[in-house]
Amino acid sequence: MKVKFALIIFFTTTIFCTNILGQSFNKKIPETSIDNIIQSKMYQAGIVGIGAAIIINKKLVWTNGYGYADKAAKVPFTASTIMNIASISKTFTGVCIMKAVEEGKVSLDEDINNYLPFKVINPNSPSEKITLRHLATHTSSITDRQAVYESAYYYGGSIPEPLGEFLKSYFIKDGKNYAKENFLNAKPGTIREYSNIGTGLAGYIIELRTGKTLNEYAKKNIFKPLKMRNSGWALNEVDIAKHSKLYEKKGDSIGQIQLYEVTTYPDGGVRTSVQELSKFFISLLNNGQYKKTRILKEETVEEMLRFHYTETNKPENVKLNMVNQGIFWATKLGATRIGHNGSDPGVRTFMLSDLNKEFAVIVFFNTSLGEKGEDIFFDIYEELYKYAKDLKMKQTNSR
């Protein structure tokens, strides 16, 4: 959520093991080289806990946990540990949008002002409509004013301000958070600008059109069908005893962060485990179906995951991320992975697949390291990705 470019998403015998401080809980399963690598890197960096999963050919084949979900109480981080997943949540909002499209409640290309009780107009392009497709591909011309966005985080309690009220204050001219700088000087659909507040607006529209809160709609159409029993969109929807504590490293010290919620929850509020997230991920990789359960029609998933917007030409004086963008789903141009990442206080998450959707990695970190420590998250992810690729090759060669 916090980072402007939080992206990238995707995957047979099943092996479950949980390691903590280099010691396997299952004595029959030997510690593997991947365990040694991960534990060495996490302890050097000061990461408190990690959960990881590997999916091959649309099946969960490996999960593991390292370190602690609660350092003080020495509670191990496992594949079942619940954690907020930051911007990976946007893919859940994407599925909710596409489900509402299936039900005929919204259109991706309708002017969003036909759905809203207040007007959203870019003052730099007042005659141009903004659509759900624009919001879901980060091309709406809405931008996050960081000070306003960060003020929507609430620590140690639930959200005091309704999503609709926050959005109204951001978009109407006499609103307390309105400014011309809430919009780019560009027409909707022309430039990709990653927007958390734009995602919040998309989720709010789904709430208005379905008559259900986003968490209720997701529970009906995602969590319940996929038997994601320990997943939810708010702290009061999950078992806090199973929720990881969150940590932040500053200098040589590691401090605990209070759990929090954010007003624009459609952009990053989902809480789940790597084990349960794998069900959702597999359903997207498998054209909307997990085992015998279908959450979206095949053609709907195809529309969600296809690239609606591609940055190929860089206009003068415009900084671009060079991204292929689907409905809250993306890859950088020339990259070999697709999916989504996430970043928030005390949280770093990855949900990524190879382009052919043959193998994928999910990994959660419950510790913030600051910008200087960001590389270690990618290092550990890359080690898991290589391990997943090796498992895929072994599986292919054994046939």
C-alpha positions in Angstrom: 0.0 0.0 0.0 2.6 2.5 1.1 4.9 2.1 -1.9 4.0 3.5 -5.2 5.0 0.3 -7.0 3.6 -2.5 -5.0 3.0 -5.3 -7.5 3.8 -8.5 -9.4 1.3 -12.3 -8.8 1.3 -16.6 -9.3 2.3 -22.1 -8.4 3.1 -32.5 -5.9 3.1 -34.4 -3.2 2.6 -31.9 -0.4 5.3 -31.3 2.2 4.6 -29.2 5.2 7.3 -28.3 7.7 7.9 -25.4 10.1 11.4 -24.3 11.1 12.3 -21.9 13.9 15.8 -20.7 14.7 17.3 -23.4 12.5 15.5 -26.2 14.3 12.9 -28.4 12.6 9.8 -29.2 14.5 9.3 -32.3 12.4 12.4 -34.4 13.2 11.7 -36.7 10.2 12.1 -33.9 7.7 15.7 -32.9 7.3 16.6 -29.2 7.1 17.1 -28.4 3.4 19.4 -25.9 1.8 16.6 -23.4 1.2 16.0 -23.4 5.0 19.6 -22.7 5.7 19.7 -19.9 3.1 16.5 -18.2 4.3 17.3 -18.5 8.0 20.8 -17.1 7.5 19.5 -14.1 5.5 16.6 -13.3 7.9 18.8 -13.4 11.0 21.5 -11.2 9.5 18.8 -8.7 8.4 16.8 -8.8 11.6 13.6 -10.2 10.1 11.5 -11.6 12.9 9.2 -13.9 11.0 8.6 -15.4 7.5 5.9 -17.5 6.0 6.2 -19.0 2.5 4.4 -21.2 0.0 5.2 -22.7 -3.4 2.6 -23.6 -6.0 3.4 -25.8 -9.0 1.0 -26.6 -11.8 -1.9 -25.0 -9.8 -1.2 -27.2 -6.7 0.2 -26.2 -3.3 3.4 -28.4 -3.0 5.4 -26.7 -0.2 4.9 -24.4 2.8 7.2 -23.3 5.6 7.5 -20.9 8.4 10.6 -19.3 9.9 11.2 -17.2 13.0 8.5 -15.8 15.2 4.9 -14.5 14.9 5.4 -13.2 18.4 9.0 -12.7 19.4 8.4 -12.1 23.1 6.2 -15.1 23.6 8.3 -17.2 21.2 5.3 -18.2 19.1 6.6 -19.6 15.8 5.6 -18.1 12.4 3.9 -20.9 10.4 2.1 -21.3 7.1 -1.1 -20.8 9.1 -0.1 -17.5 10.7 -2.5 -14.7 9.8 -1.1 -11.3 8.7 -2.3 -8.3 6.8 -1.0 -8.6 3.2 -0.9 -4.9 2.2 -1.4 -4.3 -1.5 -1.9 -8.0 -2.5 -5.4 -7.1 -1.1 -6.0 -5.2 -4.4 -6.3 -8.5 -6.2 -9.2 -9.4 -3.9 -10.8 -6.0 -4.7 -10.2 -6.9 -8.4 -12.1 -10.2 -8.0 -14.9 -8.4 -6.3 -15.1 -5.9 -9.2 -15.2 -8.7 -11.8 -17.8 -10.6 -9.8 -20.0 -7.5 -9.8 -19.4 -7.2 -13.5 -20.6 -10.8 -13.9 -23.7 -10.0 -11.9 -24.5 -7.0 -14.1 -24.1 -4.5 -11.2 -21.3 -2.5 -12.7 -19.5 -2.0 -16.0 -15.8 -1.5 -16.3 -16.4 1.4 -18.8 -19.3 3.3 -17.2 -18.6 6.8 -15.8 -18.1 6.3 -12.1 -20.2 9.4 -11.4 -23.2 7.4 -12.4 -22.5 5.2 -9.4 -21.5 7.7 -6.7 -23.4 10.1 -4.4 -20.7 12.7 -5.1 -18.8 13.8 -8.2 -15.3 12.8 -9.0 -13.9 15.2 -11.6 -10.3 15.8 -12.5 -10.1 19.7 -12.6 -7.4 19.4 -15.3 -9.7 17.3 -17.6 -13.2 18.2 -16.4 -14.9 16.8 -19.5 -13.2 13.3 -19.3 -15.0 10.5 -17.5 -13.2 8.2 -15.1 -14.2 4.5 -15.1 -13.7 1.4 -13.0 -11.3 0.2 -15.6 -9.2 3.3 -15.1 -9.3 2.9 -11.3 -8.4 -0.8 -11.5 -5.5 -0.2 -13.9 -4.1 2.8 -12.0 -4.8 5.1 -15.0 -7.6 7.2 -13.4 -5.5 10.3 -13.1 -6.2 10.2 -9.3 -3.0 10.4 -7.2 -2.3 9.8 -3.5 -1.4 12.9 -1.5 0.9 11.1 0.9 0.2 13.1 4.0 -3.6 12.7 3.6 -3.2 9.0 2.8 -1.0 8.3 5.8 -3.5 10.0 8.1 -6.0 7.3 7.3 -3.9 4.7 9.2 -5.3 3.9 12.7 -3.2 2.0 15.2 -4.5 0.0 18.1 -8.2 0.1 17.0 -10.7 0.0 14.3 -11.4 2.7 11.7 -13.3 5.7 13.1 -14.1 7.3 9.7 -16.2 5.5 7.1 -14.6 5.0 3.7 -17.3 7.0 1.9 -16.8 10.0 4.1 -13.0 9.9 3.6 -13.4 9.7 -0.2 -16.0 12.5 -0.3 -13.6 14.8 1.7 -10.9 14.0 -0.9 -12.9 14.5 -4.0 -15.5 17.3 -3.5 -14.2 20.9 -3.8 -15.2 21.9 -0.2 -13.9 18.7 1.3 -11.3 19.0 4.1 -8.8 16.9 2.1 -9.6 18.3 -1.4 -6.8 19.8 -3.5 -6.1 20.1 -7.2 -3.0 18.0 -6.4 -5.3 15.0 -5.8 -5.2 14.6 -9.6 -2.6 14.4 -12.3 -2.4 17.0 -15.1 -3.4 14.2 -17.5 -6.5 12.7 -19.0 -7.8 9.5 -17.5 -6.4 6.4 -19.3 -3.2 8.1 -20.5 -0.7 7.7 -17.7 -0.4 5.0 -15.0 0.0 6.4 -11.5 -0.3 3.9 -8.7 -3.2 5.0 -6.5 -4.3 3.5 -3.1 -7.0 6.1 -2.8 -8.2 5.3 -6.3 -8.4 1.6 -5.2 -10.5 2.7 -2.2 -12.8 4.4 -4.5 -13.2 1.3 -6.6 -14.0 -0.8 -3.6 -16.6 1.8 -2.4 -18.4 1.7 -5.7 -18.7 -2.1 -5.4 -20.2 -1.6 -1.9 -22.7 0.9 -3.3 -23.7 -1.3 -6.2 -23.9 -4.6 -4.4 -25.5 -3.3 -1.2 -22.9 -5.1 0.8 -19.7 -4.0 2.5 -16.6 -5.2 0.7 -15.7 -7.7 3.4 -19.3 -9.1 3.3 -19.1 -9.4 -0.5 -15.7 -11.0 -0.4 -16.8 -13.4 2.3 -19.7 -14.6 0.2 -17.9 -14.8 -3.1 -14.2 -15.6 -2.1 -13.5 -16.6 1.5 -16.5 -18.9 2.1 -16.4 -20.8 -1.3 -12.6 -21.3 -1.0 -12.9 -22.3 2.7 -10.6 -19.5 3.7 -11.9 -19.7 7.3 -9.1 -17.7 8.8 -9.2 -14.8 6.4 -10.9 -11.4 6.6 -10.8 -7.7 5.9 -10.7 -6.4 9.4 -9.1 -7.3 12.8 -12.5 -8.3 14.3 -13.0 -10.8 11.5 -10.0 -13.0 12.3 -8.6 -14.8 15.3 -6.1 -12.3 16.8 -4.4 -15.2 18.7 -3.3 -16.5 15.2 -2.4 -13.0 13.9 1.3 -12.2 13.7 2.7 -9.3 15.6 4.4 -6.7 13.4 7.9 -5.3 13.8 10.1 -2.5 12.6 13.9 -2.4 12.6 15.6 0.9 13.3 19.3 0.8 13.6 20.2 -2.3 15.6 16.9 -2.4 17.5 13.7 -4.2 16.6 10.5 -2.7 18.0 6.9 -4.0 17.8 4.3 -2.0 15.9 0.7 -1.8 17.0 -1.7 -3.6 14.7 -3.7 -1.2 12.6 -6.5 -0.7 10.1 -6.7 1.8 7.3 -9.7 3.8 6.1 -9.0 2.9 2.4 -9.1 -0.8 3.2 -9.9 -2.0 -0.4 -6.2 -1.1 -1.2 -4.6 -3.2 1.5 -6.8 -4.5 4.4 -7.0 -8.2 3.7 -5.6 -10.6 6.5 -4.8 -14.2 5.7 -2.1 -16.8 5.8 0.2 -18.1 3.1 -1.7 -21.4 3.2 -5.1 -19.8 2.6 -3.8 -17.2 0.2 -2.6 -20.1 -2.0 -6.2 -21.2 -2.6 -7.1 -17.7 -3.9 -3.9 -17.5 -6.0 -4.5 -21.0 -7.5 -8.0 -20.0 -8.4 -6.7 -17.0 -10.5 -4.0 -19.1 -12.1 -6.5 -21.8 -12.9 -9.0 -19.6 -14.7 -11.2 -18.9 -11.7 -11.3 -22.4 -10.2 -9.7 -24.0 -7.1 -10.2 -27.8 -7.1 -14.0 -28.1 -7.8 -14.8 -24.6 -6.6 -15.2 -21.8 -9.1 -15.2 -18.1 -8.0 -15.3 -16.5 -11.4 -16.1 -17.5 -15.0 -13.1 -18.4 -17.1 -13.8 -15.5 -19.5 -14.1 -13.1 -16.5 -10.6 -14.1 -15.2 -9.2 -13.8 -18.7 -10.5 -10.2 -18.8 -9.2 -9.4 -15.3 -5.6 -10.7 -16.0 -5.1 -9.5 -19.5 -3.1 -6.3 -19.9 -5.5 -3.4 -20.4 -2.7 -0.8 -20.4 0.9 -1.0 -21.5 3.4 1.8 -21.1 5.5 1.6 -24.3 6.3 5.2 -25.0 7.6 7.6 -22.4 6.2 11.1 -22.8 8.6 13.9 -22.2 8.9 15.0 -18.6 6.8 12.1 -17.4 8.3 9.4 -15.1 6.8 6.0 -15.8 7.3 2.6 -14.2 7.0 0.8 -17.6 4.3 -1.6 -16.5 1.8 -3.9 -18.2 -1.3 -3.5 -16.2 -4.4 -5.7 -15.7 -7.2 -5.3 -13.3 -5.1 -4.9 -10.1 -2.6 -7.4 -11.7 0.7 -6.4 -13.4 4.2 -7.0 -14.5 7.0 -4.7 -15.5 7.9 -4.6 -19.2 10.4 -7.3 -19.9 9.9 -9.0 -16.5 9.4 -12.7 -16.1 6.8 -12.7 -13.2 3.3 -11.5 -12.9 1.1 -10.8 -9.9 1.3 -8.3 -7.0 3.5 -7.3 -4.1 2.6 -5.5 -0.9 4.3 -3.1 1.5 3.0 -1.5 4.8 4.4 -0.8 8.3 5.7 -4.1 9.6 4.6 -5.9 6.4 6.3 -7.0 3.1 4.5 -9.5 0.9 5.0 -11.2 -2.5 2.5 -13.2 -4.6 4.2 -13.9 -7.9 4.1 -16.4 -10.8 6.2 -17.1 -13.9 4.5 -15.8 -17.1 3.2 -19.3 -18.0 1.6 -19.8 -14.6 3.5 -23.0 -14.0 5.1 -22.2 -10.7 4.7 -19.4 -8.2 5.8 -18.2 -4.8 4.0 -16.5 -1.9 6.0 -15.1 0.9 5.2 -12.9 4.0 7.6 -10.9 6.1 6.4 -9.4 9.4 9.2 -6.9 9.8 9.9 -3.5 8.1 13.6 -2.8 7.4 13.5 0.6 5.8 14.6 1.4 2.3 18.2 0.4 2.9 17.1 -3.1 3.9 14.6 -3.6 1.1 17.0 -5.7 -1.0 17.0 -8.5 1.5 13.2 -9.1 0.9 13.9 -9.5 -2.9 17.0 -11.7 -2.1 14.9 -14.1 -0.1 12.1 -14.1 -2.6 14.5 -14.9 -5.4 15.9 -17.8 -3.4 12.4 -19.2 -3.0 11.7 -18.6 -6.7 14.8 -20.6 -7.7 13.7 -23.3 -5.3 10.2 -23.4 -6.9 11.8 -23.6 -10.3 14.0 -26.5 -9.2 10.9 -28.3 -7.8 9.1 -27.8 -11.1 12.0 -29.2 -13.1 12.3 -32.3 -10.7 8.6 -32.9 -11.1 8.8 -32.7 -14.9 11.9 -35.0 -15.0 10.3 -37.6 -12.8 7.5 -38.2 -15.3 
